[in-house]
């Protein structure tokens, strides 16, 4: 995965050298993490959180109908879970995770011209990510909500960490363009297991849970057309 990320970054730099439009992108996101595991006595229920992303945006039109774009962004994710062992009468607990990633998405897009210089754009493609930092909190589901565990050291460590550092995801979305402005809505979801193989989450599970992360992203883009 690290090799794939390095190749993606090299391709990204080569692409930006010939980009026709350069700009900035920023916006909020709705984040959640899905887990699947072989443990009948336990349950983990995800709850959405609010995140954000900000970075650089690049475009290259092959024609007036289609082209390619790419971004390099910092993405902050915010996720929650409720965990418990009902058959063992263990007190239910809450779990909060915050992570920061370097995201490098590549998109193929198709333009559909509308009236008054508006363009509807459909885009999709792979996303390569690299974990930068992470922080976990856990507490019993009581009225006090006092944290009982906290973890931020070696979060992405290969042997003792909680998550793998590199992630591969796919993203699909729509953009509405007008002159140098864009409004975009997209859905991104990881494909590989984001859990480290040595990490059993907050409960003593027998198998490592398979975790994937999803984001619904609302983006605002402003680009400078270098051809003018």
C-alpha positions as a Markdown table, in Angstrom:
| # | Residue | x | y | z |
|---|---|---|---|---|
| 1 | Unk | 0.0 | 0.0 | 0.0 |
| 2 | Unk | 2.9 | 2.4 | 0.8 |
| 3 | Unk | 4.3 | 1.7 | -2.7 |
| 4 | Unk | 0.9 | 2.4 | -4.3 |
| 5 | Unk | 0.7 | 5.7 | -2.3 |
| 6 | Unk | 4.2 | 6.7 | -3.5 |
| 7 | Unk | 3.2 | 6.0 | -7.1 |
| 8 | Unk | 0.0 | 8.0 | -6.7 |
| 9 | Unk | 1.9 | 11.0 | -5.4 |
| 10 | Unk | 4.4 | 10.8 | -8.3 |
| 11 | Unk | 1.5 | 10.6 | -10.8 |
| 12 | Unk | -0.2 | 13.5 | -8.9 |
| 13 | Unk | 2.9 | 15.7 | -9.2 |
| 14 | Unk | 3.2 | 14.9 | -12.9 |
| 15 | Unk | -0.4 | 15.6 | -13.5 |
| 16 | Unk | -0.4 | 19.0 | -11.7 |
| 17 | Unk | 2.6 | 20.1 | -13.8 |
| 18 | Unk | 0.3 | 20.2 | -16.9 |
| 19 | Unk | -3.0 | 21.1 | -15.1 |
| 20 | Unk | -5.1 | 23.7 | -16.9 |
| 21 | Unk | -7.0 | 24.9 | -13.8 |
| 22 | Unk | -5.6 | 25.3 | -10.3 |
| 23 | Unk | -7.6 | 26.2 | -7.2 |
| 24 | Unk | -8.6 | 25.5 | -3.6 |
| 25 | Unk | -11.2 | 23.2 | -2.2 |
| 26 | Unk | -12.7 | 23.1 | 1.3 |
| 27 | Unk | -15.9 | 22.0 | 3.0 |
| 28 | Unk | -17.5 | 19.8 | 5.7 |
| 29 | Unk | -18.2 | 16.1 | 5.8 |
| 30 | Unk | -20.3 | 13.5 | 7.6 |
| 31 | Unk | -18.1 | 10.6 | 8.8 |
| 32 | Unk | -18.8 | 7.1 | 10.1 |
| 33 | Unk | -17.0 | 3.8 | 10.5 |
| 34 | Unk | -18.6 | 0.4 | 9.8 |
| 35 | Unk | -17.4 | -2.7 | 11.5 |
| 36 | Unk | -18.0 | -6.4 | 10.9 |
| 37 | Unk | -16.8 | -9.2 | 13.2 |
| 38 | Unk | -17.5 | -12.8 | 14.2 |
| 39 | Unk | -18.7 | -12.3 | 17.8 |
| 40 | Unk | -22.3 | -13.1 | 18.7 |
| 41 | Unk | -22.0 | -11.7 | 22.3 |
| 42 | Unk | -20.9 | -8.2 | 21.3 |
| 43 | Unk | -22.3 | -5.3 | 19.3 |
| 44 | Unk | -20.8 | -2.1 | 17.9 |
| 45 | Unk | -23.2 | 0.5 | 16.7 |
| 46 | Unk | -21.7 | 3.4 | 14.6 |
| 47 | Unk | -22.9 | 7.0 | 15.0 |
| 48 | Unk | -22.0 | 9.8 | 12.5 |
| 49 | Unk | -19.7 | 12.7 | 13.3 |
| 50 | Unk | -18.8 | 16.0 | 11.6 |
| 51 | Unk | -15.5 | 16.4 | 9.8 |
| 52 | Unk | -13.8 | 18.7 | 7.3 |
| 53 | Unk | -11.4 | 18.8 | 4.4 |
| 54 | Unk | -9.3 | 21.6 | 2.8 |
| 55 | Unk | -6.6 | 21.6 | 0.2 |
| 56 | Unk | -5.7 | 22.1 | -3.5 |
| 57 | Unk | -7.7 | 21.3 | -6.6 |
| 58 | Unk | -6.4 | 20.6 | -10.1 |
| 59 | Unk | -8.3 | 20.1 | -13.4 |
| 60 | Unk | -7.4 | 19.2 | -17.0 |
| 61 | Unk | -10.1 | 19.3 | -19.7 |
| 62 | Unk | -9.5 | 16.8 | -22.5 |
| 63 | Unk | -12.5 | 18.3 | -24.3 |
| 64 | Unk | -15.4 | 20.5 | -23.3 |
| 65 | Unk | -17.3 | 17.3 | -22.4 |
| 66 | Unk | -14.8 | 15.3 | -20.3 |
| 67 | Unk | -11.5 | 15.4 | -18.4 |
| 68 | Unk | -9.6 | 14.6 | -15.2 |
| 69 | Unk | -9.2 | 16.3 | -11.9 |
| 70 | Unk | -7.2 | 15.6 | -8.7 |
| 71 | Unk | -6.9 | 17.0 | -5.2 |
| 72 | Unk | -4.4 | 17.0 | -2.4 |
| 73 | Unk | -6.3 | 17.7 | 0.9 |
| 74 | Unk | -6.1 | 17.4 | 4.6 |
| 75 | Unk | -9.1 | 15.4 | 5.9 |
| 76 | Unk | -10.2 | 15.5 | 9.5 |
| 77 | Unk | -12.6 | 12.6 | 10.5 |
| 78 | Unk | -14.8 | 12.4 | 13.5 |
| 79 | Unk | -16.5 | 9.1 | 14.4 |
| 80 | Unk | -18.5 | 7.6 | 17.3 |
| 81 | Unk | -19.5 | 4.0 | 18.3 |
| 82 | Unk | -21.6 | 2.4 | 21.0 |
| 83 | Unk | -20.2 | -0.9 | 22.2 |
| 84 | Unk | -21.4 | -3.6 | 24.5 |
| 85 | Unk | -21.7 | -7.3 | 25.6 |
| 86 | Unk | -25.4 | -7.7 | 26.5 |
| 87 | Unk | -25.2 | -11.4 | 27.2 |
| 88 | Unk | -22.4 | -10.8 | 29.7 |
| 89 | Unk | -24.2 | -7.9 | 31.3 |
| 90 | Unk | -21.2 | -5.6 | 30.7 |
| 91 | Unk | -21.9 | -1.9 | 31.1 |
| 92 | Unk | -22.4 | -0.3 | 27.7 |
| 93 | Unk | -19.7 | 2.1 | 26.7 |
| 94 | Unk | -19.2 | 4.9 | 24.2 |
| 95 | Unk | -16.2 | 5.4 | 21.9 |
| 96 | Unk | -15.0 | 8.5 | 20.1 |
| 97 | Unk | -12.2 | 8.6 | 17.4 |
| 98 | Unk | -10.6 | 11.5 | 15.7 |
| 99 | Unk | -8.2 | 11.0 | 12.8 |
| 100 | Unk | -6.3 | 13.2 | 10.3 |
| 101 | Unk | -5.4 | 12.1 | 6.8 |
| 102 | Unk | -3.6 | 13.3 | 3.7 |
| 103 | Unk | -6.0 | 12.5 | 0.9 |
| 104 | Unk | -5.0 | 12.3 | -2.8 |
| 105 | Unk | -8.1 | 11.6 | -5.0 |
| 106 | Unk | -8.0 | 11.2 | -8.8 |
| 107 | Unk | -11.3 | 11.7 | -10.7 |
| 108 | Unk | -12.5 | 11.1 | -14.3 |
| 109 | Unk | -15.4 | 13.6 | -15.0 |
| 110 | Unk | -18.0 | 14.1 | -17.6 |
| 111 | Unk | -19.6 | 17.6 | -18.2 |
| 112 | Unk | -23.2 | 18.2 | -19.1 |
| 113 | Unk | -23.7 | 21.9 | -20.2 |
| 114 | Unk | -26.8 | 23.7 | -18.8 |
| 115 | Unk | -28.2 | 27.1 | -19.4 |
| 116 | Unk | -26.6 | 30.4 | -18.4 |
| 117 | Unk | -23.0 | 29.1 | -18.3 |
| 118 | Unk | -23.8 | 26.4 | -15.7 |
| 119 | Unk | -22.3 | 22.9 | -16.1 |
| 120 | Unk | -23.3 | 19.7 | -14.3 |
| 121 | Unk | -20.4 | 17.5 | -13.7 |
| 122 | Unk | -20.3 | 13.8 | -12.8 |
| 123 | Unk | -17.0 | 12.5 | -11.4 |
| 124 | Unk | -15.5 | 9.3 | -9.8 |
| 125 | Unk | -12.2 | 7.6 | -9.2 |
| 126 | Unk | -9.8 | 6.2 | -6.6 |
| 127 | Unk | -8.6 | 7.9 | -3.4 |
| 128 | Unk | -5.2 | 7.2 | -1.8 |
| 129 | Unk | -4.9 | 8.3 | 1.8 |
| 130 | Unk | -2.1 | 8.4 | 4.4 |
| 131 | Unk | -2.8 | 8.7 | 8.2 |
| 132 | Unk | -1.2 | 11.6 | 9.9 |
| 133 | Unk | -2.5 | 11.5 | 13.5 |
| 134 | Unk | -5.3 | 9.9 | 15.5 |
| 135 | Unk | -6.9 | 10.0 | 19.0 |
| 136 | Unk | -9.3 | 7.7 | 20.7 |
| 137 | Unk | -11.5 | 8.2 | 23.8 |
| 138 | Unk | -13.7 | 5.7 | 25.6 |
| 139 | Unk | -16.1 | 6.0 | 28.5 |
| 140 | Unk | -18.9 | 4.2 | 30.2 |
| 141 | Unk | -22.4 | 5.1 | 29.0 |
| 142 | Unk | -23.4 | 6.9 | 32.2 |
| 143 | Unk | -24.6 | 10.4 | 32.9 |
| 144 | Unk | -21.1 | 11.5 | 33.8 |
| 145 | Unk | -19.4 | 10.6 | 30.5 |
| 146 | Unk | -16.1 | 10.5 | 32.2 |
| 147 | Unk | -13.4 | 9.2 | 29.9 |
| 148 | Unk | -11.9 | 5.9 | 31.1 |
| 149 | Unk | -9.5 | 5.2 | 28.3 |
| 150 | Unk | -7.5 | 7.5 | 26.0 |
| 151 | Unk | -5.1 | 6.6 | 23.3 |
| 152 | Unk | -3.0 | 8.9 | 20.9 |
| 153 | Unk | 0.5 | 7.4 | 21.1 |
| 154 | Unk | 1.7 | 5.4 | 18.1 |
| 155 | Unk | -1.8 | 5.4 | 16.6 |
| 156 | Unk | -0.7 | 4.2 | 13.2 |
| 157 | Unk | 2.3 | 2.0 | 14.4 |
| 158 | Unk | 2.6 | -1.1 | 12.3 |
| 159 | Unk | 2.9 | -3.5 | 15.3 |
| 160 | Unk | 1.1 | -1.7 | 18.2 |
| 161 | Unk | -1.1 | 0.8 | 16.5 |
| 162 | Unk | -4.8 | 0.8 | 16.1 |
| 163 | Unk | -5.3 | 1.6 | 12.4 |
| 164 | Unk | -3.3 | 1.0 | 9.2 |
| 165 | Unk | -1.7 | 4.1 | 7.9 |
| 166 | Unk | -2.5 | 3.8 | 4.2 |
| 167 | Unk | -6.0 | 3.4 | 2.9 |
| 168 | Unk | -7.5 | 2.9 | -0.5 |
| 169 | Unk | -11.0 | 4.2 | -1.2 |
| 170 | Unk | -13.4 | 5.1 | -4.0 |
| 171 | Unk | -15.3 | 8.3 | -4.5 |
| 172 | Unk | -18.3 | 9.2 | -6.6 |
| 173 | Unk | -20.0 | 12.6 | -6.9 |
| 174 | Unk | -21.7 | 15.5 | -8.6 |
| 175 | Unk | -20.5 | 19.0 | -9.2 |
| 176 | Unk | -22.3 | 22.2 | -10.3 |
| 177 | Unk | -19.9 | 24.6 | -12.1 |
| 178 | Unk | -20.4 | 28.3 | -12.8 |
| 179 | Unk | -17.4 | 30.2 | -14.2 |
| 180 | Unk | -14.6 | 29.8 | -11.6 |
| 181 | Unk | -16.9 | 28.4 | -8.9 |
| 182 | Unk | -17.9 | 24.9 | -8.1 |
| 183 | Unk | -20.2 | 23.2 | -5.5 |
| 184 | Unk | -19.6 | 19.5 | -5.1 |
| 185 | Unk | -21.2 | 16.6 | -3.2 |
| 186 | Unk | -19.6 | 13.2 | -3.1 |
| 187 | Unk | -19.5 | 9.9 | -1.3 |
| 188 | Unk | -16.1 | 8.3 | -0.4 |
| 189 | Unk | -15.7 | 4.8 | 1.2 |
| 190 | Unk | -12.6 | 2.9 | 2.0 |
| 191 | Unk | -12.0 | -0.6 | 0.6 |
| 192 | Unk | -9.2 | -2.2 | 2.6 |
| 193 | Unk | -9.5 | -3.1 | 6.4 |
| 194 | Unk | -8.6 | 0.1 | 8.3 |
| 195 | Unk | -8.1 | -1.9 | 11.5 |
| 196 | Unk | -4.6 | -3.0 | 12.5 |
| 197 | Unk | -4.4 | -6.8 | 12.7 |
| 198 | Unk | -3.2 | -6.7 | 16.3 |
| 199 | Unk | -6.0 | -4.4 | 17.5 |
| 200 | Unk | -9.2 | -5.9 | 18.9 |
| 201 | Unk | -11.1 | -2.6 | 19.3 |
| 202 | Unk | -12.4 | -1.8 | 22.7 |
| 203 | Unk | -13.7 | -5.3 | 23.5 |
| 204 | Unk | -11.8 | -8.6 | 23.8 |
| 205 | Unk | -13.0 | -9.8 | 20.4 |
| 206 | Unk | -11.6 | -13.1 | 19.1 |
| 207 | Unk | -11.1 | -11.9 | 15.6 |
| 208 | Unk | -9.9 | -8.5 | 14.3 |
| 209 | Unk | -12.9 | -6.5 | 13.2 |
| 210 | Unk | -13.1 | -5.5 | 9.5 |
| 211 | Unk | -13.5 | -1.7 | 9.6 |
| 212 | Unk | -14.2 | 0.6 | 6.6 |
| 213 | Unk | -14.7 | 4.4 | 6.8 |
| 214 | Unk | -17.3 | 6.4 | 4.8 |
| 215 | Unk | -17.6 | 10.1 | 4.2 |
| 216 | Unk | -20.3 | 12.2 | 2.6 |
| 217 | Unk | -18.5 | 15.4 | 1.5 |
| 218 | Unk | -19.8 | 18.8 | 0.6 |
| 219 | Unk | -17.0 | 20.8 | -1.2 |
| 220 | Unk | -16.7 | 24.4 | -2.4 |
| 221 | Unk | -14.1 | 25.0 | -5.1 |
| 222 | Unk | -12.6 | 28.1 | -6.7 |
| 223 | Unk | -10.2 | 27.6 | -9.6 |
| 224 | Unk | -7.9 | 29.8 | -11.7 |
| 225 | Unk | -8.0 | 29.1 | -15.4 |
| 226 | Unk | -4.4 | 29.0 | -16.5 |
| 227 | Unk | -5.3 | 29.0 | -20.2 |
| 228 | Unk | -6.4 | 32.7 | -20.1 |
